[in-house]
Amino acid sequence: MKKLCVALMVIIFCSVIAQAETISNDKTDFAEISSVIDDAVLDIRYYSPNNFTGNKIQGYKAPRAYMTKKALTVLAKAADDLRNQGYRLLIWDSYRPQKAVDNFVKWINDPTDPGDKTFYPELEKSDLLAGKYIMAKSGHTRGSTIDLTIIRKDGSFVDMGGTFDLFSEISHPDYPNLTEEQKKNRKILHDAMIKAGFNGLESEWWHFTLKDEPYKDTYFDFDVE
């Protein structure tokens, strides 16, 4: 009887979780980043094969970047702050359709496709999901998370000590084996984003989520186009 009760509790719990999460194709509360931050540079990695899978990702039909309007308003504040310091935003990814996340998981579970090993040089591909580098449900899909860096106003490179989507300790914001310049550059980006109203991520120096995101339980699936 005790085992039956536990089983029923697990079923009920899973049902509540499933009901709490919503999949939506409604994009009325989203805006294109370039419509507000016109000097932002876009390098949308999942629109191209220049990513860890080695392939263009489902759901990316154009090299464009969207966020919820609330998140974009806050991002504009960070952009203003960084602009005053001589920098512009370079964006790798922002809103990400659920179908794109499903594409990641499918790739991880395909033993015949190694993708681009340079993005996970010290790991097995299966570690990416098991180690929570890639999640089956991503904050990006809720529309208020962004992956970005800074470049100088003239478009020149700013050394952050590691590249986007490098699944390694090097990508941790507080990775100790950086030059003083690299530490300084990471701090400039981090401080501007936190001050504006974002939270960072312990494993990725480029990843930020709006502190008070409007769709905490909604995962969107409209295409980036």
matplotlib code that plots the C-alpha trace (Angstrom):
import matplotlib.pyplot as plt

x = [0.0, 2.9, 4.5, 1.2, 0.8, 4.3, 3.7, 0.5, 2.3, 5.0, 2.3, 0.4, 3.7, 4.7, 1.2, 1.3, 4.7, 3.4, 0.4, 2.5, 4.5, 3.0, 4.1, 3.1, 3.5, 2.2, 4.9, 2.9, 4.9, 8.3, 10.3, 13.4, 16.5, 17.7, 14.5, 15.5, 19.4, 20.3, 24.1, 24.0, 25.9, 24.3, 26.2, 23.4, 25.3, 22.4, 21.4, 24.7, 26.8, 29.2, 28.0, 28.6, 26.3, 28.1, 24.7, 22.1, 19.5, 15.8, 13.6, 16.3, 15.0, 16.8, 19.8, 17.6, 17.3, 14.2, 13.4, 10.3, 9.6, 10.3, 13.7, 14.6, 13.8, 16.2, 18.8, 18.7, 19.8, 22.8, 23.6, 23.5, 25.8, 28.3, 28.0, 29.1, 32.2, 33.0, 31.4, 28.6, 26.7, 27.5, 24.7, 25.0, 21.6, 18.5, 15.0, 15.3, 12.4, 11.6, 12.1, 15.7, 16.2, 14.7, 17.2, 20.0, 18.7, 18.2, 21.8, 23.2, 21.3, 22.6, 25.9, 26.7, 27.0, 29.9, 29.2, 32.1, 34.3, 36.2, 33.2, 33.5, 37.2, 37.3, 33.9, 32.0, 28.9, 26.6, 28.1, 26.5, 23.0, 23.9, 26.1, 23.4, 25.4, 22.4, 18.9, 15.8, 14.0, 16.0, 15.5, 16.2, 12.8, 11.0, 12.2, 14.1, 17.6, 20.5, 24.0, 26.2, 29.6, 31.0, 33.0, 34.5, 32.6, 34.8, 33.9, 37.2, 37.5, 37.4, 39.3, 37.1, 39.5, 37.2, 34.6, 30.8, 29.4, 32.8, 31.7, 34.6, 35.6, 37.2, 33.7, 32.9, 32.7, 35.2, 37.7, 41.0, 43.5, 42.7, 44.9, 44.1, 42.7, 40.4, 39.1, 38.5, 36.6, 34.3, 33.7, 32.7, 30.0, 28.9, 28.6, 26.6, 24.1, 23.6, 23.2, 20.6, 18.5, 19.8, 21.2, 24.3, 25.0, 27.8, 28.9, 28.7, 30.2, 28.0, 24.6, 22.2, 18.5, 16.1, 15.7, 12.0, 11.2, 7.5, 7.1, 8.6, 6.6, 6.0, 8.2, 7.7, 8.1, 7.6, 10.4, 13.1, 12.4]
y = [0.0, 2.4, 1.7, 2.4, 5.7, 6.8, 5.9, 7.9, 10.9, 10.7, 10.6, 13.6, 15.6, 15.0, 15.9, 19.2, 20.0, 19.2, 21.4, 24.3, 24.5, 25.9, 25.7, 28.8, 30.2, 33.6, 36.2, 39.4, 40.2, 39.9, 42.4, 42.3, 43.4, 45.5, 47.5, 49.0, 48.6, 49.6, 49.3, 45.8, 43.3, 39.9, 36.7, 34.2, 31.0, 28.5, 30.0, 28.6, 25.4, 27.3, 25.7, 22.5, 20.4, 21.4, 22.0, 24.8, 24.4, 23.9, 27.0, 29.5, 30.7, 34.0, 35.5, 37.6, 38.1, 38.5, 38.9, 39.7, 43.4, 43.6, 42.0, 44.1, 47.3, 46.2, 45.2, 48.6, 50.1, 47.8, 48.7, 52.4, 51.8, 49.9, 52.4, 55.1, 53.0, 52.6, 49.3, 47.7, 44.5, 41.4, 38.9, 35.1, 34.0, 35.3, 33.8, 30.1, 28.0, 24.8, 22.9, 24.1, 22.7, 19.5, 19.5, 19.8, 16.8, 14.7, 15.5, 14.4, 11.1, 10.4, 8.4, 8.7, 12.5, 14.0, 17.5, 20.0, 18.5, 21.8, 23.1, 20.2, 19.1, 17.6, 16.0, 13.1, 14.3, 12.5, 14.6, 17.7, 16.7, 14.7, 17.5, 20.1, 22.1, 21.6, 21.5, 19.8, 23.0, 26.1, 29.6, 31.0, 29.5, 31.6, 34.7, 36.7, 35.1, 36.2, 35.1, 38.0, 39.7, 43.2, 44.6, 48.1, 50.8, 50.3, 46.6, 45.3, 42.2, 42.2, 39.3, 37.4, 34.4, 31.9, 31.5, 31.2, 27.7, 26.3, 23.6, 23.9, 25.4, 28.2, 29.5, 29.9, 33.6, 33.3, 31.0, 31.9, 31.2, 34.4, 37.4, 40.6, 42.0, 39.1, 39.3, 43.0, 42.5, 39.9, 42.1, 45.1, 42.9, 41.3, 44.5, 46.3, 43.4, 42.9, 46.6, 46.8, 43.9, 40.5, 37.5, 35.7, 32.0, 30.2, 28.1, 30.6, 34.2, 35.2, 34.0, 36.4, 36.1, 38.9, 38.8, 39.3, 37.4, 37.6, 34.0, 31.8, 28.7, 29.4, 27.9, 29.4, 27.6, 30.2, 30.3, 33.0, 34.5]
z = [0.0, 0.8, -2.5, -4.3, -2.5, -3.4, -7.0, -7.1, -5.5, -8.2, -11.0, -9.5, -9.1, -12.7, -13.8, -11.9, -13.4, -16.9, -16.4, -15.1, -18.2, -21.4, -25.0, -27.0, -30.5, -29.5, -30.4, -29.7, -26.6, -28.4, -30.3, -32.5, -30.7, -33.6, -33.6, -30.2, -30.2, -33.7, -33.2, -31.9, -34.1, -34.7, -35.2, -34.8, -34.4, -34.7, -38.1, -39.3, -38.9, -36.7, -33.5, -31.5, -33.7, -36.8, -38.5, -38.9, -36.1, -36.6, -36.0, -37.2, -40.6, -40.5, -38.6, -36.4, -32.6, -30.5, -26.8, -24.7, -24.8, -21.1, -21.4, -24.4, -22.5, -19.8, -22.3, -23.9, -20.5, -20.5, -24.1, -23.1, -20.2, -22.3, -25.2, -22.7, -22.0, -25.7, -26.4, -28.5, -28.1, -30.2, -29.9, -30.5, -29.4, -27.6, -27.9, -29.0, -30.2, -28.3, -31.6, -31.6, -28.1, -29.2, -32.1, -29.6, -27.6, -30.7, -31.8, -28.4, -28.6, -32.1, -31.7, -35.4, -35.4, -33.4, -34.4, -33.8, -31.1, -30.7, -28.6, -26.1, -26.3, -22.8, -22.7, -24.3, -26.2, -23.7, -20.9, -22.5, -21.4, -18.3, -17.1, -17.7, -20.2, -22.5, -21.0, -22.5, -21.4, -21.9, -20.4, -23.9, -24.9, -22.4, -24.3, -21.7, -21.9, -24.1, -25.0, -25.9, -25.6, -26.2, -29.0, -29.4, -31.2, -34.2, -34.3, -33.0, -30.9, -27.1, -25.5, -23.1, -22.7, -24.3, -27.1, -27.1, -26.3, -25.3, -22.8, -20.4, -17.1, -19.1, -19.7, -16.0, -15.3, -12.4, -14.2, -12.4, -15.2, -17.2, -18.0, -16.1, -19.3, -19.9, -16.3, -16.7, -20.0, -18.5, -15.5, -17.8, -19.5, -16.2, -14.3, -17.0, -17.3, -13.6, -13.0, -15.7, -14.3, -15.4, -13.6, -14.8, -15.0, -13.1, -16.1, -19.0, -18.9, -21.9, -20.6, -18.9, -17.9, -16.9, -13.1, -13.2, -16.5, -17.5, -18.7, -16.1, -17.1, -20.8, -23.5, -26.9, -30.3, -33.1, -35.7, -35.7, -39.2]

ax = plt.figure().add_subplot(projection="3d")
ax.plot(x, y, z, "-o")
ax.set_aspect("equal")
plt.show()
